[in-house]
Amino acid sequence: MLQGLAARLVSPVLAGLGRGVVLDLDPAGTVVRSRPGQAMELACAHVGGWRTPEPGAALVADVLLEQQLRPLVEAVAADGPVAEGLLWGNVASALVGALTVLGGGPATRIVEELLGTGPLAGTSEGGLAGFRRRSCCLYYRTPAGGYCGDCALTPG
């Protein structure tokens, strides 16, 4: 669940970087809908942001990692026996996955910087070209699970 929600949060932020915009997804107005058998939905009541020709990783980290994802990671970790490091690994994987879907572009530099700092530092190895998590997302333990492409448990 956390990785899917993280992907839905990071995707529009990374896409905005391609247009020189750092989206500000106000946590107070961000709503997640999850229904059995349906894709998770994300809606934002008031989307704002900053237009900047050279977006900095510090601003993106504050808006995305600190305002949106840190409270989510902490809530999930407090709710059950899941290590925060594993959850931040899910966020790192969501960032790289979203960047891959977008085809790189201006967000590449920001993602590289984010992976090396703050709560994402040490969650992966191999850089963007050979991204590999250092923790397992535990998907293989679900009924329909298997091993992810960036899984730490499979041979590199």
Sequence and secondary structure as in RCSB ss.txt:
>XXXX:A:sequence
MLQGLAARLVSPVLAGLGRGVVLDLDPAGTVVRSRPGQAMELACAHVGGWRTPEPGAALVADVLLEQQLRPLVEA
VAADGPVAEGLLWGNVASALVGALTVLGGGPATRIVEELLGTGPLAGTSEGGLAGFRRRSCCLYYRTPAGGYCGD
CALTPG
>XXXX:A:secstr
 HHHHHHHHHHHHHHHHTTTEEEEE GGGEEEE  TTS  EEEESSEEEEE SS  HHHHIIIIIIIIIHHHHHH
HHHHSS  HHHHHHHHHHHHHHHHHHHTSTTHHHHHHHHHTSGGGTTSEESTTTT EESS   GGGSTT    TT
 TTS  
